[in-house]
Amino acid sequence: MSSLRRERREADPVLSDPERLYVITGDPDGGERAALDLVTMVVAKEQPTPTVQPEQAVILRLCQAPLSVAEISAYLGLPFSVVTSLLTELLASELIESRAPIVRATLPDRSLLEAVMHGLQKL
């Protein structure tokens, strides 16, 4: 039996080019970015307009259904910092909406909800 060799994938020179990433972000001074983390859900409110960057248009098309920032970053093959910069611009222009995930600890206790439900049924 011959041993299988794994092919090494060459890094895409376009994606690893720091100058390209700088141009995409358009952020010369590292200004204010929206408070987004990897699990923040993003959904598009509008269709892409001709004035948005190609990467932003792709984000708007992808986010017709809610996606996390991590998923967007993976689909685009761009670093998290670049994606947050693009999303900040889209948020500022109100083309997308972001929602923090619901933390399980902030949900009411199940027994409390059952007690309320039983109380309402007795009315």
N, C-alpha and C positions, 0 to 999 in steps of 0.2 A: 504494500500500500504506500502510496506516495503521500507525503505530508502536505497539508493545505497551507498555502502561504496567504497571509493577509496583505491586501494591497494597502499601501499608505496613501491616504487621500492628501492631495496637495491642497493647502489652504488657498481659498479663492483670493487672488491678489486684489480684486476690487473690494471685497469685504474687509480685508485686513489693512487697507490703506488708510492711515490716520488722517491724511488730508481730506479724503472723501468724507470721512465721518465728521470732520470739522465743518465741512461745507453743508452736510445734511443738517447738522444741529443749528447752524447759523447763530451760535451762542458764543460771541467773542469773549465775554467776561464771566461766563459761568453763572449767569444771573439766576433769579429765583425760579425754582422748579416746583411744580405741583407736588403735594405730599402723596406720592404713589409708592406702593411697595409691590412685591411680586404677586400677591394674591388679590390686589385691587381689581375689581371687575370694571370693564370698559364696554360701553355700547354706543354705537353711532346714532346721532340724532338726525343727520342729514346725509345726502349722497355727496360724493366728492365733486367739488367745483373745479373748473379749469385752472384756478389760481393756486391750488394746493400743490405741494411737492409730490412727486411720484410715490415716495414712501408713505406720506400721509394719506394719499388716495388709496393705497393698498390697505392701510389700517382701517380706513372708513369702510372699505368693502368687506374686510374680514370681520369687523365688529357689528355686522347687521344683527347677529346674535351675540350676547355677552361673552367676552373672553377676558381672561386674566392678563395682566401685564407680562407675566412669564410666558404665556402662550404666544402673545404677540411677538415678543422678543425672539422666541424660538422659530416661529413661522417666517419672520423677516430675516433671521440670521444676523441680527444686529445686537450689540451689547445693550444691557439694561439701561445704562446711562443715556445712550443715544435715543432709545425708545421713550424714556421718560421726558426727554427734551422735546421730541416730536409730539408726544401726548399733551405736554404743557401748552404748546402752541395751539393744538386742536381744542383743548379745554378753554383757552382764552378766547378763541373765535366761536365758542359754543357749538362746535360741530360734533362733539362727543360728550358723554356724561360718564362720570366715574362713581363707583360705589364701593365703599369698604365692605369686606365680607362680614356677615353676621357672626359675632363671637358667641360660641355656644354658652358661655357662662352668663351672658346678658339675657338669655331667654328665661322666661319664668319656669318655675319648677312644675313638672308634670302633675304632681299631686294637687297643686294649687289650681291648675287649669281644670282638672277633673272635678274638684270641689265647686268651682264656679259653674261648670257645665251642669252638675247635678242640682245646684241651687236654682239655676235658670229653668231646668226641666220641672221642678216642683212648683213653679209659679203658675 
